[in-house]
Amino acid sequence: MFDAIEARPPDPILGLSAAFKKDTNPSKIDLGVGVYKDEAGNCPVMKAVKTAERRKCDEEDSKAYIAQAGPESFIKHTLDLVLGNAHPVIRDGRTSCVLAPGGSGSLRLAAEFINSAAPGSKIFVSNPSWPNHVPLLSSSGLTLEEYPYYDYAKHSLDFDAMMGSLKTAKKGDLVLLHGCCHNPCGADLSAAQWEEVTELALKNGFTPFIDMAYQGLGDGLDEDAYGARLMAEKLPELIIANSYSKNFGLYRDRVGAVTIITSNSEVAKAVGSQVVATARQIYSVPPAHGAYLVAMILDDAELTKEWNDELTEMRDRINGLRRDLVSKLKAIGVSQDFSYIQNEKGLFSFLGLPKDKVEKLVKEYSIYLVGSSRINVAGINKKNIDYLADSISKVL
Ligand SMILES: Cc1ncc(COP(=O)(O)O)c(C=O)c1O
């Protein structure tokens, strides 16, 4: 059965991490891997998470299966966090929310549900996008179509091209949007642009599907959810897949959720029951640990504050590094304008260098980044930023 199976080529980002580990250059910098890193280069367990874990460990008296949709308080807090606790769609019971294994599991569960309801539906995905969107969504049976998103020459969102393409999306189609902190380019829609896309969805009838993997790492928890909340308010239907990997640092615990907004509460109940049935066909019951931690933190004012303060620190650090890198490059006389990096949001940006210069950074300067020149801004710190700016200036 398996004799004809060929090995897949190694994942480029994992290959980069392996090469970084082997590199003996004391100045080496890892800007490849997609997790938040602190000043010391670690991906830490957040303090509120540690406290919640200790408490959970003392309190938990059973490992029996949890409810299929996830713990009730997790669902309540997820809706409040993503949509804002006074959102009319929550009040009107137009939401169904189901816990799923991480943002990836949420994207896949939503895609499987959509494909079971409307097989082969078309979903528009931005070019570029998080590379895993393609296998995650297409292997459920959905048909993918790209829409242009980023202008590499101008280092900015190409909104006209995006809208030109989305004009062809019609009722029954889906449009995948990054809720904030676009991966890989960091170029987000402005409030006015969210409004335009919302109007187009209303006019042409397509259903937006928002991937919210970085809420709180751009401008703030509420600011980053602007587009999702607007669409929830204005549109009859909306899908949101959110992840707690980055904003709670719960990567390996696999916690996320699928929220589906429907035209009325009866439909929401029916949809919720079908999403749960879809999950049952794949993995049965979701993992509980991370969901309990999120619920415990958001249920407790003190823990919420501690978590929010740490998240704010992370966000401020990322935005500060963006500013510092741009001003250091300017100060050492680099003529290329890098100010776009300062305006972009979240963990990622394209440095905006051609492949040969990226290769030089990796091979000659031990600065590890993927070929597209995408960097994880959080991999920069006070100790390595001068070497990074200097090396970029040299390859230019
Ligand atoms: C845009 C985007 N969506 C979803 C995810 C999935 O996150 P998770 O680790 O929760 O599956 C990621 C992770 O990098 C991402 O960048």
The ligand as an ORCA input file, in Angstrom:
! r2SCAN-3c Opt
* xyz 0 1
  C      -3.014     33.852      9.131
  C      -3.004     32.687     10.047
  N      -4.139     32.019     10.256
  C      -4.183     30.959     11.072
  C      -3.060     30.518     11.708
  C      -3.184     29.272     12.544
  O      -2.839     29.367     13.824
  P      -2.903     28.117     14.796
  O      -1.514     27.892     15.260
  O      -3.816     28.566     15.898
  O      -3.452     26.956     14.070
  C      -1.840     31.169     11.520
  C      -0.621     30.700     12.175
  O       0.468     31.058     11.903
  C      -1.814     32.290     10.671
  O      -0.701     32.965     10.438
*
